[in-house]
Amino acid sequence: MTFTQAIKMLRRRAKLSQQEVADAIGVARATYIKLENGTREARLDELRKLSQYYEISLQDLADGNIIIEDMNEVELPSVVSEERTDLTSREIAPSYQPEKLRQVLLYILNKVGGKPNVGETVLYKLLYFIDFDYYEKYGQSVTGLEYYHNHFGPTPKTRDFRALVQNMEQAGELEVVTTEYFNNKQKKYLAVAAAKLDQLNAQEIKHIDSELDRLSDKTATELSDLSHRDTPWIVASPHKPIDYRDTFYRTDATAVTESSDEL
């Protein structure tokens, strides 16, 4: 077992988040992620803190000499910060909220749906990053929508998404049209009604605005390429659901939490 495998295994056995371990050893979460990914070597003081944290020898930790059979029960160290985010407060399997998705869809389409690049593929990726980035930050999905690993990147669960769109069309809230974009057919969703935001809180709206500012001018190809570098999509099996919890193993390519090195 390598050092990176060892610290991942120890953390998972203790049911800790990356943020919790980062706080305990006094580094930024982005720095700790690099330790787990093997893109940054651990300093001696960090090794000492980790060995004390998990109550194992420094040499065994550095060598990855951890016996899994002995790790069935790992007590949470008392030095964990009282302000840490408890994993039990996170949604293990977010629940789909169709009325919330309705409001998010209308909000997105009213803001950026008229942009020539925002067709169905871009919309799918915007929804994906809105939900998964929010989960990385706060441990919850905005809409609870389930996404699947497909060739061109994450796509919403077809049955749920199409059922809602059909309902919204019948209610006169949006229109689905086919246009041309750079000589290719493009399916677009156009808002007809304004978005009601009573299902969304201020934090969620601020997050959506930030995601749209960051991503809505990108092409379908650019967003697909970005999603292909996202750990949750990478580790999911083809045509299977993408696990929200894999946002905790994102690399710098797609991580949205604080990336500055505090050391």
C-alpha positions as a printed Julia matrix, in Angstrom:
263×3 Matrix{Float64}:
   0.0    0.0     0.0
   1.32   3.46   -0.86
   1.26   6.48    1.44
  -1.58   8.06   -0.56
  -3.63   4.85   -0.41
  -2.96   4.63    3.32
  -4.21   8.12    4.18
  -7.29   7.65    2.0
  -8.07   4.33    3.67
  -7.51   5.73    7.16
  -9.77   8.69    6.49
 -12.55   6.59    5.0
 -12.39   4.05    7.82
 -12.76   6.91   10.3
 -15.66   8.31    8.22
 -14.01  11.71    7.97
 -14.17  14.28    5.2
 -11.06  15.72    3.57
 -11.89  19.06    5.2
 -11.95  17.48    8.66
  -8.5   15.94    8.27
  -7.14  19.12    6.69
  -8.41  21.14    9.67
  -6.91  18.68   12.13
  -3.4   18.9    10.66
  -3.59  22.62    9.91
  -3.55  22.78    6.11
  -5.95  23.96    3.42
  -8.35  21.36    2.03
  -6.81  21.83   -1.43
  -3.4   21.03    0.07
  -4.71  17.87    1.72
  -6.35  16.78   -1.55
  -2.93  17.02   -3.21
  -1.51  14.75   -0.51
  -4.2   12.14   -1.24
  -3.72  12.5    -5.0
   0.05  12.22   -4.73
   0.62  15.54   -6.48
   2.36  17.03   -3.43
   4.76  15.36   -1.02
   3.92  15.52    2.68
   6.21  17.59    4.86
   7.69  16.03    7.96
   5.5   18.08   10.3
   2.41  17.0     8.34
   3.45  13.35    8.59
   3.87  13.74   12.34
   0.43  15.3    12.73
  -1.19  12.59   10.62
   0.53   9.8    12.56
  -0.57  11.36   15.86
  -4.07  11.92   14.51
  -4.53   8.27   13.55
  -2.36   6.98   16.42
   0.04   4.98   14.25
   3.81   5.22   13.89
   5.25   7.82   11.56
   7.32   5.18    9.75
   4.34   2.88    9.16
   2.34   5.8     7.79
   5.12   6.98    5.48
   5.67   3.42    4.2
   1.95   2.74    3.82
   2.35  -0.17    6.22
  -1.28  -0.22    7.35
  -3.09  -3.5     8.0
  -6.69  -3.13    6.89
  -7.93  -5.94    9.11
  -6.85  -3.93   12.15
  -8.82  -0.91   11.03
 -12.36  -2.18   11.41
 -12.89   0.17   14.33
 -11.27   3.61   14.22
 -12.18   6.06   16.93
 -12.52   9.71   15.99
  -9.62  11.61   17.56
 -10.57  14.15   20.19
  -8.58  16.91   18.49
 -11.13  17.25   15.7
 -12.39  20.83   15.49
 -15.83  21.46   16.95
 -16.61  23.57   13.88
 -15.98  20.76   11.4
 -18.64  19.67    8.95
 -20.09  16.36   10.07
 -20.5   13.82    7.28
 -23.79  12.72    8.78
 -25.23  16.12    7.87
 -24.49  15.53    4.2
 -27.04  14.04    1.85
 -25.72  10.58    1.0
 -28.31  10.23   -1.78
 -29.9   13.6    -2.57
 -33.65  13.45   -3.13
 -34.94  14.71   -6.45
 -37.08  17.84   -6.03
 -39.04  18.46   -9.26
 -40.53  21.79   -8.18
 -37.1   23.06   -7.25
 -35.7   21.91  -10.58
 -38.57  23.73  -12.3
 -37.52  26.98  -10.64
 -33.83  26.4   -11.33
 -34.53  25.65  -14.99
 -36.61  28.8   -15.45
 -34.02  30.86  -13.6
 -31.19  29.55  -15.81
 -33.16  29.94  -19.03
 -34.29  33.46  -18.2
 -30.7   34.46  -17.5
 -28.7   32.66  -20.2
 -31.1   30.58  -22.31
 -31.0   33.15  -25.11
 -27.25  32.81  -25.61
 -26.53  31.08  -28.94
 -24.27  28.47  -27.32
 -26.8   27.38  -24.69
 -28.44  24.35  -26.21
 -29.43  21.1   -24.55
 -25.86  19.86  -24.03
 -24.72  23.1   -22.39
 -27.86  23.15  -20.24
 -27.17  19.59  -19.05
 -23.63  20.51  -18.05
 -24.72  23.73  -16.32
 -27.21  21.77  -14.23
 -24.58  19.15  -13.43
 -21.97  21.62  -12.25
 -24.55  23.65  -10.31
 -25.61  20.54   -8.4
 -22.23  18.87   -7.95
 -20.31  22.05   -7.13
 -22.92  22.93   -4.52
 -22.57  19.45   -3.06
 -18.81  19.84   -2.86
 -19.22  23.13   -1.01
 -22.18  22.4     1.25
 -22.89  18.66    1.17
 -26.24  19.08   -0.58
 -27.53  19.14   -4.14
 -29.61  22.11   -5.28
 -32.15  20.06   -7.25
 -31.42  16.49   -6.12
 -31.42  15.46   -9.78
 -29.62  12.22  -10.6
 -26.99  12.32  -13.34
 -25.59   9.51  -15.49
 -22.21   8.82  -17.04
 -22.65   9.15  -20.8
 -20.14   9.5   -23.63
 -20.4   13.29  -23.89
 -20.37  13.8   -20.14
 -22.96  13.84  -17.35
 -26.63  13.93  -18.34
 -29.7   14.21  -16.1
 -31.83  11.15  -15.51
 -33.84  11.11  -18.73
 -37.19  10.06  -17.27
 -37.24  12.75  -14.59
 -35.92  15.56  -16.79
 -38.18  14.88  -19.78
 -41.26  14.43  -17.6
 -40.67  17.83  -16.02
 -39.97  19.53  -19.36
 -43.16  18.07  -20.82
 -45.11  19.31  -17.82
 -43.58  22.77  -18.18
 -44.41  22.87  -21.89
 -48.02  22.0   -21.16
 -48.12  24.69  -18.48
 -46.81  27.28  -20.93
 -43.61  27.84  -18.96
 -41.07  26.94  -21.63
 -40.72  26.03  -25.29
 -38.43  23.48  -26.9
 -37.18  24.49  -30.34
 -34.62  23.24  -32.85
 -32.18  25.76  -34.29
 -28.86  25.7   -36.09
 -25.58  26.54  -34.4
 -22.43  26.45  -36.52
 -24.22  24.33  -39.13
 -25.33  21.79  -36.54
 -28.84  21.2   -35.26
 -29.27  22.42  -31.72
 -32.08  21.69  -29.29
 -32.86  24.77  -27.2
 -35.09  25.35  -24.19
 -36.59  28.83  -24.03
 -38.29  30.26  -20.96
 -41.78  31.65  -21.5
 -42.54  32.34  -17.84
 -40.55  34.08  -15.13
 -38.96  31.99  -12.42
 -40.54  31.82   -8.99
 -37.79  31.52   -6.42
 -39.65  30.58   -3.25
 -38.03  27.1    -3.3
 -34.49  28.54   -3.44
 -32.59  30.21   -0.64
 -30.2   33.14   -1.02
 -27.13  30.91   -0.86
 -28.41  28.7    -3.67
 -29.26  31.68   -5.88
 -25.83  33.21   -5.29
 -24.24  29.86   -6.17
 -26.25  29.52   -9.38
 -25.34  33.07  -10.41
 -21.67  32.31   -9.82
 -21.83  29.1   -11.86
 -23.57  30.85  -14.75
 -21.01  33.66  -14.73
 -18.22  31.09  -14.81
 -19.59  28.55  -17.27
 -22.46  29.84  -19.42
 -20.24  31.3   -22.18
 -18.44  28.02  -22.76
 -19.31  25.84  -25.72
 -20.8   22.36  -25.44
 -17.4   20.9   -26.33
 -15.61  22.94  -23.66
 -18.09  21.94  -20.97
 -18.0   18.29  -22.04
 -14.2   18.34  -21.86
 -14.37  19.93  -18.41
 -16.82  17.3   -17.18
 -14.52  14.56  -18.51
 -11.84  15.82  -16.09
 -14.22  15.71  -13.14
 -13.56  12.88  -10.7
 -17.25  11.92  -10.18
 -17.69  11.37  -13.93
 -14.32   9.63  -14.31
 -14.94   7.02  -11.61
 -18.57   6.3   -12.57
 -19.29   3.29  -14.78
 -20.64   4.02  -18.28
 -24.41   4.58  -18.31
 -24.55   4.34  -14.51
 -25.45   7.03  -11.93
 -22.71   9.45  -10.88
 -22.13   9.53   -7.12
 -22.3   13.0    -5.58
 -19.89  11.92   -2.82
 -17.06  11.62   -5.33
 -16.87  15.42   -5.41
 -14.76  15.05   -2.25
 -12.0   13.47   -4.39
 -11.89  16.14   -7.07
  -8.54  17.4    -8.3
  -7.57  21.02   -8.9
  -8.99  20.71  -12.44
 -12.59  20.95  -11.21
 -12.54  21.53   -7.43
 -14.45  24.67   -6.45
 -13.48  24.95   -2.79
 -10.67  27.2    -1.62
  -7.57  26.28   -3.6
  -4.97  28.49   -1.94
  -2.17  26.83    0.02
  -2.34  28.12    3.56
   1.09  26.82    4.54
